[in-house]
Amino acid sequence: MIAGDAIRPMYDHVRELAGSGKHQRLTLFLYSLGGSLDIPWKLVTMFRAHTDEFHVVVPYKAYSAATMITLGADKIWMTKKAELGPIDPSIRPAGVNAPGGPFSFGELGSEDVTAYLRFVRERAGISDQHALAQLVGSLASNLTPVLLGKVERIYSHIRLVAKKLLSQHRPPMTEQSISQIIDALTEKTYVHGHGIGRQEAKELGLDVGDLDGKAEDAAWELYLEYEKLLKLRDSTDPMRFFTDDGPDKYVEQESIASIIESAKRLDTFTGRLVAERVRGIPEHPNININMNIGLPPGIDVNQLPQTMPQIIDQQIQQASRSIRGLVEEQLRLQSPIKRIVVKMLGGKWQQIT
């Protein structure tokens, strides 16, 4: 995912490549599922400051924020499997994970609000102003006016940035072409996960070149190297970190989340990947075990060796610890899993070569 921390190491790469002057052309080989939508403009303007011509190669997926980066390129080179995506932003309202809550479906797209209003007017055929006011009021009571304002503000910002990115194109695009592309990527692609192949991208008006033959083979082989290194084919199901009777915590000490590589250097974003199953019991249950252990009748304690009481006491303590561990393990295994938390701890960019 593209985030602000990538700008600084990316600048090191671009600066070292360009040296004291400008490159005739910089080409970005890009794979990303998206990220922060305020980063593309910062990256593209940085590239533009160091080159006369900016190209992007998309071997496979370049969604959301990554699609916006391609909008700022003079040429987009796509393989037969390459995919761009819509740029309508999504936000995650507070309380999104509340069981049965209004946002239990996950993220809210900016176009979801517009689609609701369009449904009310066009599909439901409601034109009465009083009824429309009530329905809008119901929307505001569920999403809150502040959230609706944020949706509108982000929507306007994305369209503005997309226009500025497309305006960087050389040769310049017409205002009509820019408007058509923005409308198609924000309003007229109704599912955020829709993959836009190279033929559809051309039909939208984007300047797309086909990678075929040896060029496509080379791009795909390079992608496969990154796919292997970043484990992109691993299942996205967080249960993959666990076995049914195994521990509830998985730790991967050196997990690579992102890579920036050029002819001059290699940087990786590396951290400690931690996955944990949270169960419906206290994390550290307090279990008390009382054991009444005595000697068989008829045995005279005075005839036993002096060290025998200490040996018996040690055995009791050992048995108590063993029983406690067994009880805790049985409680853990019999308790339902409430959720799985996966996070990257101590992640940072570091230069490898």
N, C-alpha and C positions, 0 to 999 in steps of 0.2 A: 504494500500500500504506500502511495506517495505521501510523504509528510515533509514538514518544513525543515527537519534536520538533514534532509538530503541535499539541500541547496548548497551548504558550505563545502562538503566534499566534491560535489559536482563542479563547483567553481574552480577548485584546485585542478581538476582534470582539464577543464576548458582552457584555463589560463596556461597550463603547462603545454597543452597542444598548440595553442596560438602563439605562445612566446610573446615577443614584444609587438608583434603585428597582428594581422587578421588572416584567418584561413579563407581560402576561396570557397570551401564548402565544409560544413560540419554535418555529419550524419549520426543520428541517434537511433540505436537499435533498442527498441522499447517493448517490454512486457510488463504489464501491471493490471491488476483488477480494479484500480481506482485509487481513491484517497481524498486528501483535502483539496477542495476546489479553488482555494486561493493560492495554490502553488504553481499551476501551469503558467500564469502570466509572468511570475518571477523567473521561472526557468527559461521560458522562450525569450524574454527580453535579454537575459544573460547570454543565451546562445547568439542572438542577433548582434549583440555588441562585439562578438568575437569572430563573426563570419559574414561573408557577403551572401552566402546561400545556405539555407537550413533545410535538411531533408530528414525524414523519419522512416525507418524500416520497421514494419510490424510483422513479426513472424507468426504470431498467434493472437493473443488477447491484449487489447489496449482499451480498457473500459473507462467510462466516466471521466475522471481527471486526466487519465492517459489519453483519452479521445480529444480532450481539450488541448493537450500539448500538440497533437497532430494537426489541429486546426491552425496552429501558428507556423506550420511548415510550408515551404514552397512546393514540396513534393512529398506525397505519402506513397511509399513502396510497400505493397501487400502481397503476401503469399496466397496460395489458393485457400488456405485455412485461416487466414488473418481475419480478425473481427474487431470492429469498433463498436461503440455503444452509445445510447442516449446520454445526454448531459444534464437531464433534469435532476436537481439535487434532492437528496433524502436527508431527513433529520430524525433523530430518535427522541421522542418526547419523554419527559420524566414519567416514571410509572409504567414504562413500556412492558415490563415483565410481570406486572401484577396479574395474577390468575383471573381470567374472565374480564379484565379491564378493557377499556375501549381501544387500547393500542396493543393488545396481545398478539396482533399479527406481525409486529416488528416495526420497521422503519416507516415513516410517513414521507411520501414523495410530494414535492411541491405541486405536481400536476394532479395529485389525488384530490386536492381541494377543488381545483377547477373542474375535474371530471364529475365530482359530486354535484356541483352547481349546474353543469351541463345536463346531467342526468335528470335533475329536478325539472329543468325547463323543457328539454327536448324529448326525453324518453317518457317521463311521467306526465308531461304536458301541462304542468302547473304554471299558470300565467297570472293568477290573482296575486296582487301585490301584498295583501295581508298574509296569505299563505306562504309566499316566498319569504317574507320577513320572519315568520315563525320558523321556517326551516333553516334560514341563515342563523337565527338566534340559537336554534338547537345545535348547529355546527359550532358556534362560538362557545356554547356552554360545555361542549365536550373537548374542544381543542384549546380553549381560552383565547381571548383576543390578542394577548401577547404572542402566543404561538402562531396565530394566523398572520400577525404582522411580520413575524420572523420569516414565515414561509414566503410571503410576498417580497420581502426585502432580498432574500437569497435568490428568488426567481429572477428579480430585476437585475441583480448583480451578475448572475450567470450569463444572461443575455448580453449585458454590457461587455463583459470580459470576452465572450465568444466573438462578438463583433470586432473588438480590438485585435484579437488574435488573427481573425480572418483578414483584417485590414492590413496585416503585415505581409500578406502574400505578394510575391513577385513573379510575374507581373500582377498588378492590382486587379482585384475582382470588382465586379459591378456591385452597387448597393443592392440591386435586386437579387443577385446570386447569394450575397451574404445573408440577406433576410430569409431567403428560401432555405438555406442550410440550417440556420438557427431555428427556424420554425420546425423543420423536420426533426432535428435532434432534441428539441425540448417539448413540443406540443403534439407532434404527429406520429411519434413512436410511443405507443401506449404502454409498453412493458419495459421496465428499466433494464431487465436482463436480456433484451433482444440483441442478438448479434448481427452487426451490419457487415456483410462481406464486401469484397472489393467491387463487384458489379453494382450492388446497391449504393455503395459509397460514391461511385461515379455518377449514378443517377441522381444523387442528392446534389451534385455540383462540385464535389471535392476533387482536387487535382490528384488523381490516383494513378500510379504506374504499376504494371503487373511484374511481379518477380516470377520468372519461369525458368525452366531448364536448370543450368548450372548455378545461376544466381539464387534460385529458390532452394536448391539442394544445399548450398552453402549456408543460407540463412537458417534453414530448418536444422541442419546439423549443429550450428552454433546454439540455437535455441535448446536443443536436446541436452547439450552440455550444462546449460544453466538449469534446465528442468531437473536433471539428476542432482546437481549440487544443492538446489533449493528444495528438493523433495516435492516437486509440484504435483506429482502423480499420487502422492499419499492421500488416503481418504481424508475428507474434511470432517468426518465424524469424530468428535473428541473421545469417544469410547475406544478408539484405536490404541490409546495409550495404556489401556488396562486389560487385565484378564479377570474372569469372573471371581476367582478366589485369590487374586493377587493383591498387592498393596494399593491403597487409595491415593498414592502420590507418585507422580512420574516427574523426573527431573532430567533434562538434557543440558549439560553444562555449556557446550559451545554450539549453539543453534544459530545458523545463518538465515536471516530474514530478507536481506536485500543485498544487491551487488551493484557497484558502479565500476566499470572497467574500461580502460582505453589503452592505446598503445604505450602510454607513459606510466600508468600505475593501476593498481587494483585496490579498491576499498570495499569492505564488507560491514554490514550492520549485524553485529553478533551480540547475543545475550544468553541468559539462562532461561530456557523454556521450562515452565512449571505447569503441570496439569494436576488437578486435585478433584477427587470425588467428594462432595459434601453430603453427608448422610444426616438422617433425622435423629441423631443422638448427640449428646455433648461431645465435643472434641476430645476431652479428657475425663471420661466418666469416673466417678468415685465409687469404687467397689470395695466393700468391707467383707472380709471372710473370717469368721470365727470358727476355730477348730478345737474341739475337745478331744485331746489325745492323751491317753493314760496307759499305764503298764498293765498287762494282764494280771488278774488276781493271783495271789500266792507268791509273788516275787518280792523279796525283801530288798528295798532300795539300798539299804546299808551294805548289802553284799555286792552291789554293782561297783565297777571301777569308778574312781573319782571323776574321770573325764566323761562318763556316760551322760550326765545331764546336759553338758555342753553339746555333745554329739546329737542328742535328741532335739535340743533347741535349734541347732543348725538345720536338721532335717525338716523340722516344722516350718522354719522360715523359707527354706527352699521349696517345700510343697506349697506354701501360701503364695509365693511368687508365680509358681507354675500354674496354679489354679486361677490366679488373677488374670494371667495372660490368656488362658483358655476362655475365660468368661468374656473378657474384652473382645477377643477375636470373634466369638459367637455372636455377641451383640452387634459387632460391626457388619458381619456377613448377613445377619437377619434384618438389619435396618435398611429401609428403602433409600435410594439415592435421590436427593432433592435437586441437585444441579451439579454441573461440572464447570469448574473455573479453569480457564487456560490463559496464561499471561506470560509476557516476556519481562524478565527482571534484569536490571543493570545493562540494558541494551545500549550500545554505542557504536559509532562509526570508527573504524580503525584501518589504517593503511597496511596492507599486507605486503605489497611489493611496490 
